[in-house]
Amino acid sequence: MPVHPQTRRLREFLDSCAELLGPDPSIEEMRRLIGSPFALERRELPHVRDLTVHGEGGPVPVRLYRPAGRSPLPALVYFHGGGWVIGGPDNVDAACREFAARAGCAVLSVDYRLAPEHPFPAAVQDAWAVTAAATGEPGRFGVDPQAVAVAGDSAGGNLAAVVALLARERGVRLVHQLLVYPATDTAMDTASYAAYGTGYGLDAGSMGRFMRLYQGDADPADPRLAPLRAPDLAGAAPATVITAEYDVLRDEGEAYARRLQEAGVPVLLRRYEGMVHSFFLLPELFDTGVEAMDLAVRRLRAAFETPGNGTAPIREDTRWARRGTAGTSG
């Protein structure tokens, strides 16, 4: 499918950023750039506050969002993207506010430790600590421990997938995992890497750099690093996997969705044609980002409405589907 005009606008913006940063930007320069998020409209919520959760490496900062209404609420634990190296809760603030208001849930946005200062498995430890707190200390957050889901984009999608597997192993029931263009492997050798490695936002070279900084000396086949390499995915939480056509992470995200399906996990995979990495978090730029958020909210609401059975199929069109900018059904 041809590159969408809205995608061209983003590519032009990213090209200008690349010129500003130069050919080999430092981690500090990239963090400063991503620390100035797009001027997105941010929904007002009655309760937004920062707190900490105890983790293996010390206190884990968390931003808690709560909409008006009943308590306890379902809970969504959200992990931001940024290659495990850059980014933070500020960069997903607008999306977390939307999830809280529209899915009717509390959102715990995790400010996990970043590489290279804190390589793998620091981010996994922090991600698990907050998820375990949501299910083990629900009164602290005013949430229902039987209605907890995890979500994340890009590297955050990797963490959400990993946490869902850890939850299965540790006997913690999650009702859903929402994986938005997730990184699921360490090989970086797919067809989408070869086709879209430069000029589409997330370059293969940048992703390789991020992976090296995060992975450190770890085994590249460790499922906590590469969930696609887990020997068995059976029993993981039901999933929604969102991918973008022009994204290096497309193929490994879709491969993970197929593995989940083959393992008997209820899953909906939706590829958005003509889109690039990051479209989900930029509704001001991408109409399709609005459509993808609508889908994610519907899936979460359905999961929260039937929390008693975390393995029950989500009531939505679960055919393998690809959607372009014309809109989604389901």
Residue, then its C-alpha position, 0 to 999 in steps of 0.5 A: m500500500p502507498v505511504h499515507p500522506q500523514t506518514r509522509r508528514l511524520r517522516e519529514f519531521l523525523d528527517s528534520c530531527a535527524e539533521l538536528l541531532g547529527p549522524d550519531p546522537s548521544i543517548e542524552e541528546m535523544r532523551r532530550l528530544i523525546g523529552s519534548p513530546f508532541a503537543l497532544e491534547r490531554r484529557e482532564l482526569p480527576h485523579v493523577r498522581d505520582l507514587t512509587v512501588h517497591g522493586e528489586g532495584g529500589p523504588v519504581p516510580v509510577r504515575l496513577y490515573r483514575p477516572a471519576g466513578r466507582s471503586p475498585l476499578p479495573a487496572l491497566v499497567y502500561f509500559h512506555g516505549g523508547g528502546w528500553v533506553i529513552g522515554g518515560p511516562d510523560n511520553v505516553d501521558a495523553a494515551c494513558r489518560e485516554f485509556a483511563a477515561r474511555a476504558g473506565c480503568a485505573v492506569l499505572s504508567v511505569d517509569y522503569r529503569l533505562a539502559p545503558e545505566h540499567p541493562f536487562p533485566a532491570a526493566v523486567q524487574d520493575a515492570w513485574a514489581v508494578t504488576a505484582a503490586a496491582t494484583g497483590e496490593p489492590g487496595r493501595f490503588g483502588v483496583d480490582p485484582q481480578a481485572v488487571a491487564v498489561a499494555g505497552d508500545s514498542a519496547g513497552g510492548n516487549l515488557a507487556a508480553v514478558v510480564a504476561l508470561l511471568a504472570r502465567e508462570r507465577g500464578v498471577r491471572l491477567v485478563h488481557q495483554l495489549l501489545v502495540y507494535p511490540a519488539t518480541d525477538t533479538a534477531m532483527d533479521t526479518a523481511s520488515y527489517a530489510a524493507y523498512g530499515t531506513g526512512y520510516g521512523l524507527d531505523a534498524g540501526s537505532m533499534g540495533r543500538f538500543m538492543r545492544l545497550y539493553q541486552g548487555d551480556a544476556d543470552p539473546a534467547d532468554p524469553r524475558l528478553a525475546p518472548l518470541r523464543a519462549p518454548d510455550l505460550a499456552g496459558a498466557a493472557p488473551a491478547t490484542v496485537i497491533t502492528a504498522e505496515y512500514d515498521v521494522l518490528r511488524d514481522e516479529g509482532e505478527a509472528y508472536a500473535r501467530r504463536l499465541q494463536e497456535a498455543g490456544v491463546p485468544v488473540l486479535l492481530r490487526r495490521y494498519e496499512g500505510m502506517v509507521h512506528s509510533f502512529f498509535l501515540l500520535p492521534e493529532l497526526f494520524d487518523t488511524g491512530v484514533e482508530a487503533m485507540d478505539l480498537a484498543v479501548r474496546r478490547l480492554r473494556a470487553a476484557f474488564e467486563t468478564p474478569g472472572n475468566g481470564t482465558a475466555p475469548i474476547r467478543e470481537d471479530t477475531r479473524w486475522a485482519r488488516r486495516g488501512t486508513a479507511g477505518t476498522s470494523g469490529 
